[in-house]
Amino acid sequence: MARYPLNLPRQLKQEAEAWARKQGISLNQFILWATAEKVGSLNQQLDDLEYPQITYRRGASGIPVPVLRGTGLRVQTVSIANDIWGMTPEEIAEEFGLAQRQIEEALAYSDSHRVEIKGHIDREEQLARKMHLSSQVND
């Protein structure tokens, strides 16, 4: 294993130590795990480097879904709020407690990945219809 000296900002180090404690591992193990996770994510080439605020998470279906980094808010939710509900980026940012630039980037991402986002929305609508039909059968 190679050694690498690492200087972390104090606040980041404290937060990383707290997360490591919660998981019952050392700070070194936590940093190794976090780095491996990030490198693995980049190797999968899911992230679009033009949109640094957007990353992917695997949903319950196992399908990678684009989300606003660090929030878990799906890009499709931002797109629906803007396109269907008619909310402005400012209103969406206020509603979800996020920076307007994050919302604007999610909307730009949605526009440039329109087919992908539409596919996620369509899958969710199909699932909702199935669940609705299933609940009617059980009533």
Biotite code that builds the C-alpha atoms (Angstrom):
import biotite.structure as struc

atoms = struc.array([
    struc.Atom([0.000, 0.000, 0.000], chain_id="A", res_id=1, res_name="MET", atom_name="CA", element="C"),
    struc.Atom([1.326, 3.468, -0.887], chain_id="A", res_id=2, res_name="ALA", atom_name="CA", element="C"),
    struc.Atom([1.465, 6.266, 1.667], chain_id="A", res_id=3, res_name="ARG", atom_name="CA", element="C"),
    struc.Atom([0.155, 9.708, 0.837], chain_id="A", res_id=4, res_name="TYR", atom_name="CA", element="C"),
    struc.Atom([0.222, 12.675, 3.227], chain_id="A", res_id=5, res_name="PRO", atom_name="CA", element="C"),
    struc.Atom([-3.149, 14.386, 3.283], chain_id="A", res_id=6, res_name="LEU", atom_name="CA", element="C"),
    struc.Atom([-4.042, 17.832, 4.601], chain_id="A", res_id=7, res_name="ASN", atom_name="CA", element="C"),
    struc.Atom([-7.748, 18.290, 5.209], chain_id="A", res_id=8, res_name="LEU", atom_name="CA", element="C"),
    struc.Atom([-9.542, 21.471, 6.193], chain_id="A", res_id=9, res_name="PRO", atom_name="CA", element="C"),
    struc.Atom([-10.355, 21.196, 9.894], chain_id="A", res_id=10, res_name="ARG", atom_name="CA", element="C"),
    struc.Atom([-14.148, 21.133, 9.448], chain_id="A", res_id=11, res_name="GLN", atom_name="CA", element="C"),
    struc.Atom([-13.956, 18.433, 6.763], chain_id="A", res_id=12, res_name="LEU", atom_name="CA", element="C"),
    struc.Atom([-11.653, 16.316, 8.930], chain_id="A", res_id=13, res_name="LYS", atom_name="CA", element="C"),
    struc.Atom([-14.034, 16.622, 11.892], chain_id="A", res_id=14, res_name="GLN", atom_name="CA", element="C"),
    struc.Atom([-17.016, 15.623, 9.770], chain_id="A", res_id=15, res_name="GLU", atom_name="CA", element="C"),
    struc.Atom([-15.131, 12.682, 8.258], chain_id="A", res_id=16, res_name="ALA", atom_name="CA", element="C"),
    struc.Atom([-14.083, 11.546, 11.755], chain_id="A", res_id=17, res_name="GLU", atom_name="CA", element="C"),
    struc.Atom([-17.704, 11.728, 12.920], chain_id="A", res_id=18, res_name="ALA", atom_name="CA", element="C"),
    struc.Atom([-18.892, 9.618, 9.968], chain_id="A", res_id=19, res_name="TRP", atom_name="CA", element="C"),
    struc.Atom([-16.089, 7.124, 10.519], chain_id="A", res_id=20, res_name="ALA", atom_name="CA", element="C"),
    struc.Atom([-17.065, 6.784, 14.210], chain_id="A", res_id=21, res_name="ARG", atom_name="CA", element="C"),
    struc.Atom([-20.719, 6.224, 13.274], chain_id="A", res_id=22, res_name="LYS", atom_name="CA", element="C"),
    struc.Atom([-19.636, 3.429, 10.958], chain_id="A", res_id=23, res_name="GLN", atom_name="CA", element="C"),
    struc.Atom([-17.223, 1.944, 13.491], chain_id="A", res_id=24, res_name="GLY", atom_name="CA", element="C"),
    struc.Atom([-14.135, 2.381, 11.324], chain_id="A", res_id=25, res_name="ILE", atom_name="CA", element="C"),
    struc.Atom([-10.963, 4.446, 11.470], chain_id="A", res_id=26, res_name="SER", atom_name="CA", element="C"),
    struc.Atom([-10.599, 7.780, 9.699], chain_id="A", res_id=27, res_name="LEU", atom_name="CA", element="C"),
    struc.Atom([-8.018, 6.158, 7.433], chain_id="A", res_id=28, res_name="ASN", atom_name="CA", element="C"),
    struc.Atom([-10.493, 3.402, 6.472], chain_id="A", res_id=29, res_name="GLN", atom_name="CA", element="C"),
    struc.Atom([-13.204, 5.984, 5.883], chain_id="A", res_id=30, res_name="PHE", atom_name="CA", element="C"),
    struc.Atom([-10.988, 8.079, 3.576], chain_id="A", res_id=31, res_name="ILE", atom_name="CA", element="C"),
    struc.Atom([-9.898, 4.948, 1.708], chain_id="A", res_id=32, res_name="LEU", atom_name="CA", element="C"),
    struc.Atom([-13.539, 3.867, 1.309], chain_id="A", res_id=33, res_name="TRP", atom_name="CA", element="C"),
    struc.Atom([-14.660, 7.353, 0.176], chain_id="A", res_id=34, res_name="ALA", atom_name="CA", element="C"),
    struc.Atom([-11.826, 7.600, -2.345], chain_id="A", res_id=35, res_name="THR", atom_name="CA", element="C"),
    struc.Atom([-12.519, 4.108, -3.695], chain_id="A", res_id=36, res_name="ALA", atom_name="CA", element="C"),
    struc.Atom([-16.212, 4.953, -4.048], chain_id="A", res_id=37, res_name="GLU", atom_name="CA", element="C"),
    struc.Atom([-15.461, 8.159, -5.955], chain_id="A", res_id=38, res_name="LYS", atom_name="CA", element="C"),
    struc.Atom([-12.904, 6.507, -8.254], chain_id="A", res_id=39, res_name="VAL", atom_name="CA", element="C"),
    struc.Atom([-15.340, 3.654, -8.896], chain_id="A", res_id=40, res_name="GLY", atom_name="CA", element="C"),
    struc.Atom([-18.055, 6.131, -9.775], chain_id="A", res_id=41, res_name="SER", atom_name="CA", element="C"),
    struc.Atom([-15.771, 7.968, -12.191], chain_id="A", res_id=42, res_name="LEU", atom_name="CA", element="C"),
    struc.Atom([-14.675, 4.677, -13.743], chain_id="A", res_id=43, res_name="ASN", atom_name="CA", element="C"),
    struc.Atom([-18.316, 3.815, -14.463], chain_id="A", res_id=44, res_name="GLN", atom_name="CA", element="C"),
    struc.Atom([-18.435, 7.069, -16.436], chain_id="A", res_id=45, res_name="GLN", atom_name="CA", element="C"),
    struc.Atom([-21.932, 7.841, -15.238], chain_id="A", res_id=46, res_name="LEU", atom_name="CA", element="C"),
    struc.Atom([-21.186, 11.427, -14.228], chain_id="A", res_id=47, res_name="ASP", atom_name="CA", element="C"),
    struc.Atom([-21.246, 14.064, -16.958], chain_id="A", res_id=48, res_name="ASP", atom_name="CA", element="C"),
    struc.Atom([-18.264, 16.325, -16.240], chain_id="A", res_id=49, res_name="LEU", atom_name="CA", element="C"),
    struc.Atom([-20.103, 19.308, -17.743], chain_id="A", res_id=50, res_name="GLU", atom_name="CA", element="C"),
    struc.Atom([-22.523, 19.112, -14.796], chain_id="A", res_id=51, res_name="TYR", atom_name="CA", element="C"),
    struc.Atom([-20.496, 18.816, -11.572], chain_id="A", res_id=52, res_name="PRO", atom_name="CA", element="C"),
    struc.Atom([-23.579, 19.240, -9.362], chain_id="A", res_id=53, res_name="GLN", atom_name="CA", element="C"),
    struc.Atom([-25.154, 16.087, -10.829], chain_id="A", res_id=54, res_name="ILE", atom_name="CA", element="C"),
    struc.Atom([-24.265, 12.506, -9.929], chain_id="A", res_id=55, res_name="THR", atom_name="CA", element="C"),
    struc.Atom([-26.003, 9.154, -10.107], chain_id="A", res_id=56, res_name="TYR", atom_name="CA", element="C"),
    struc.Atom([-27.493, 6.927, -7.452], chain_id="A", res_id=57, res_name="ARG", atom_name="CA", element="C"),
    struc.Atom([-28.941, 3.504, -7.978], chain_id="A", res_id=58, res_name="ARG", atom_name="CA", element="C"),
    struc.Atom([-32.616, 3.462, -7.148], chain_id="A", res_id=59, res_name="GLY", atom_name="CA", element="C"),
    struc.Atom([-34.590, 0.553, -5.716], chain_id="A", res_id=60, res_name="ALA", atom_name="CA", element="C"),
    struc.Atom([-34.880, -0.850, -9.240], chain_id="A", res_id=61, res_name="SER", atom_name="CA", element="C"),
    struc.Atom([-31.095, -0.867, -9.607], chain_id="A", res_id=62, res_name="GLY", atom_name="CA", element="C"),
    struc.Atom([-31.269, 1.680, -12.402], chain_id="A", res_id=63, res_name="ILE", atom_name="CA", element="C"),
    struc.Atom([-28.858, 4.630, -11.991], chain_id="A", res_id=64, res_name="PRO", atom_name="CA", element="C"),
    struc.Atom([-30.839, 7.860, -11.524], chain_id="A", res_id=65, res_name="VAL", atom_name="CA", element="C"),
    struc.Atom([-29.341, 11.375, -11.801], chain_id="A", res_id=66, res_name="PRO", atom_name="CA", element="C"),
    struc.Atom([-29.553, 13.389, -8.567], chain_id="A", res_id=67, res_name="VAL", atom_name="CA", element="C"),
    struc.Atom([-28.278, 16.713, -7.314], chain_id="A", res_id=68, res_name="LEU", atom_name="CA", element="C"),
    struc.Atom([-24.969, 15.871, -5.665], chain_id="A", res_id=69, res_name="ARG", atom_name="CA", element="C"),
    struc.Atom([-25.186, 15.707, -1.890], chain_id="A", res_id=70, res_name="GLY", atom_name="CA", element="C"),
    struc.Atom([-28.956, 16.020, -1.758], chain_id="A", res_id=71, res_name="THR", atom_name="CA", element="C"),
    struc.Atom([-30.579, 12.903, -3.186], chain_id="A", res_id=72, res_name="GLY", atom_name="CA", element="C"),
    struc.Atom([-33.030, 15.162, -5.051], chain_id="A", res_id=73, res_name="LEU", atom_name="CA", element="C"),
    struc.Atom([-33.677, 13.565, -8.420], chain_id="A", res_id=74, res_name="ARG", atom_name="CA", element="C"),
    struc.Atom([-33.160, 15.669, -11.537], chain_id="A", res_id=75, res_name="VAL", atom_name="CA", element="C"),
    struc.Atom([-36.510, 14.398, -12.812], chain_id="A", res_id=76, res_name="GLN", atom_name="CA", element="C"),
    struc.Atom([-38.200, 15.965, -9.769], chain_id="A", res_id=77, res_name="THR", atom_name="CA", element="C"),
    struc.Atom([-36.671, 19.346, -10.601], chain_id="A", res_id=78, res_name="VAL", atom_name="CA", element="C"),
    struc.Atom([-37.688, 18.904, -14.239], chain_id="A", res_id=79, res_name="SER", atom_name="CA", element="C"),
    struc.Atom([-41.287, 18.028, -13.288], chain_id="A", res_id=80, res_name="ILE", atom_name="CA", element="C"),
    struc.Atom([-41.472, 21.003, -10.910], chain_id="A", res_id=81, res_name="ALA", atom_name="CA", element="C"),
    struc.Atom([-40.371, 23.311, -13.716], chain_id="A", res_id=82, res_name="ASN", atom_name="CA", element="C"),
    struc.Atom([-42.081, 21.772, -16.764], chain_id="A", res_id=83, res_name="ASP", atom_name="CA", element="C"),
    struc.Atom([-45.351, 20.475, -15.317], chain_id="A", res_id=84, res_name="ILE", atom_name="CA", element="C"),
    struc.Atom([-45.939, 22.455, -12.148], chain_id="A", res_id=85, res_name="TRP", atom_name="CA", element="C"),
    struc.Atom([-44.666, 25.699, -13.735], chain_id="A", res_id=86, res_name="GLY", atom_name="CA", element="C"),
    struc.Atom([-42.294, 26.563, -10.881], chain_id="A", res_id=87, res_name="MET", atom_name="CA", element="C"),
    struc.Atom([-39.408, 28.919, -11.575], chain_id="A", res_id=88, res_name="THR", atom_name="CA", element="C"),
    struc.Atom([-35.838, 27.957, -10.644], chain_id="A", res_id=89, res_name="PRO", atom_name="CA", element="C"),
    struc.Atom([-36.074, 30.430, -7.758], chain_id="A", res_id=90, res_name="GLU", atom_name="CA", element="C"),
    struc.Atom([-39.262, 28.807, -6.446], chain_id="A", res_id=91, res_name="GLU", atom_name="CA", element="C"),
    struc.Atom([-37.800, 25.305, -6.769], chain_id="A", res_id=92, res_name="ILE", atom_name="CA", element="C"),
    struc.Atom([-34.626, 26.364, -4.950], chain_id="A", res_id=93, res_name="ALA", atom_name="CA", element="C"),
    struc.Atom([-36.673, 27.863, -2.135], chain_id="A", res_id=94, res_name="GLU", atom_name="CA", element="C"),
    struc.Atom([-38.996, 24.836, -1.935], chain_id="A", res_id=95, res_name="GLU", atom_name="CA", element="C"),
    struc.Atom([-36.106, 22.382, -1.551], chain_id="A", res_id=96, res_name="PHE", atom_name="CA", element="C"),
    struc.Atom([-33.746, 24.659, 0.394], chain_id="A", res_id=97, res_name="GLY", atom_name="CA", element="C"),
    struc.Atom([-31.082, 24.632, -2.310], chain_id="A", res_id=98, res_name="LEU", atom_name="CA", element="C"),
    struc.Atom([-29.015, 27.188, -4.177], chain_id="A", res_id=99, res_name="ALA", atom_name="CA", element="C"),
    struc.Atom([-30.578, 28.501, -7.371], chain_id="A", res_id=100, res_name="GLN", atom_name="CA", element="C"),
    struc.Atom([-27.403, 27.556, -9.306], chain_id="A", res_id=101, res_name="ARG", atom_name="CA", element="C"),
    struc.Atom([-27.990, 23.890, -8.338], chain_id="A", res_id=102, res_name="GLN", atom_name="CA", element="C"),
    struc.Atom([-31.515, 24.022, -9.724], chain_id="A", res_id=103, res_name="ILE", atom_name="CA", element="C"),
    struc.Atom([-30.383, 25.789, -12.890], chain_id="A", res_id=104, res_name="GLU", atom_name="CA", element="C"),
    struc.Atom([-27.726, 23.115, -13.445], chain_id="A", res_id=105, res_name="GLU", atom_name="CA", element="C"),
    struc.Atom([-30.298, 20.348, -12.893], chain_id="A", res_id=106, res_name="ALA", atom_name="CA", element="C"),
    struc.Atom([-32.590, 21.982, -15.468], chain_id="A", res_id=107, res_name="LEU", atom_name="CA", element="C"),
    struc.Atom([-29.713, 22.376, -17.937], chain_id="A", res_id=108, res_name="ALA", atom_name="CA", element="C"),
    struc.Atom([-28.800, 18.725, -17.377], chain_id="A", res_id=109, res_name="TYR", atom_name="CA", element="C"),
    struc.Atom([-32.414, 17.708, -17.895], chain_id="A", res_id=110, res_name="SER", atom_name="CA", element="C"),
    struc.Atom([-32.553, 19.640, -21.173], chain_id="A", res_id=111, res_name="ASP", atom_name="CA", element="C"),
    struc.Atom([-29.356, 18.053, -22.502], chain_id="A", res_id=112, res_name="SER", atom_name="CA", element="C"),
    struc.Atom([-30.387, 14.554, -21.315], chain_id="A", res_id=113, res_name="HIS", atom_name="CA", element="C"),
    struc.Atom([-34.079, 14.859, -22.225], chain_id="A", res_id=114, res_name="ARG", atom_name="CA", element="C"),
    struc.Atom([-34.523, 11.257, -23.442], chain_id="A", res_id=115, res_name="VAL", atom_name="CA", element="C"),
    struc.Atom([-32.949, 9.827, -20.267], chain_id="A", res_id=116, res_name="GLU", atom_name="CA", element="C"),
    struc.Atom([-35.036, 12.026, -17.943], chain_id="A", res_id=117, res_name="ILE", atom_name="CA", element="C"),
    struc.Atom([-38.228, 11.246, -19.878], chain_id="A", res_id=118, res_name="LYS", atom_name="CA", element="C"),
    struc.Atom([-37.436, 7.543, -19.516], chain_id="A", res_id=119, res_name="GLY", atom_name="CA", element="C"),
    struc.Atom([-37.118, 7.896, -15.734], chain_id="A", res_id=120, res_name="HIS", atom_name="CA", element="C"),
    struc.Atom([-40.392, 9.827, -15.551], chain_id="A", res_id=121, res_name="ILE", atom_name="CA", element="C"),
    struc.Atom([-42.181, 7.268, -17.752], chain_id="A", res_id=122, res_name="ASP", atom_name="CA", element="C"),
    struc.Atom([-40.917, 4.338, -15.614], chain_id="A", res_id=123, res_name="ARG", atom_name="CA", element="C"),
    struc.Atom([-42.122, 6.055, -12.465], chain_id="A", res_id=124, res_name="GLU", atom_name="CA", element="C"),
    struc.Atom([-45.554, 6.714, -13.981], chain_id="A", res_id=125, res_name="GLU", atom_name="CA", element="C"),
    struc.Atom([-45.843, 3.048, -15.051], chain_id="A", res_id=126, res_name="GLN", atom_name="CA", element="C"),
    struc.Atom([-44.951, 1.927, -11.538], chain_id="A", res_id=127, res_name="LEU", atom_name="CA", element="C"),
    struc.Atom([-47.522, 4.307, -10.042], chain_id="A", res_id=128, res_name="ALA", atom_name="CA", element="C"),
    struc.Atom([-50.218, 2.944, -12.386], chain_id="A", res_id=129, res_name="ARG", atom_name="CA", element="C"),
    struc.Atom([-49.335, -0.650, -11.441], chain_id="A", res_id=130, res_name="LYS", atom_name="CA", element="C"),
    struc.Atom([-49.459, 0.200, -7.747], chain_id="A", res_id=131, res_name="MET", atom_name="CA", element="C"),
    struc.Atom([-52.794, 1.968, -8.202], chain_id="A", res_id=132, res_name="HIS", atom_name="CA", element="C"),
    struc.Atom([-54.281, -1.011, -10.059], chain_id="A", res_id=133, res_name="LEU", atom_name="CA", element="C"),
    struc.Atom([-52.905, -3.377, -7.453], chain_id="A", res_id=134, res_name="SER", atom_name="CA", element="C"),
    struc.Atom([-54.488, -1.383, -4.636], chain_id="A", res_id=135, res_name="SER", atom_name="CA", element="C"),
    struc.Atom([-57.861, -1.396, -6.429], chain_id="A", res_id=136, res_name="GLN", atom_name="CA", element="C"),
    struc.Atom([-57.734, -5.191, -6.771], chain_id="A", res_id=137, res_name="VAL", atom_name="CA", element="C"),
    struc.Atom([-56.985, -5.527, -3.052], chain_id="A", res_id=138, res_name="ASN", atom_name="CA", element="C"),
    struc.Atom([-59.882, -3.257, -2.001], chain_id="A", res_id=139, res_name="ASP", atom_name="CA", element="C"),
])
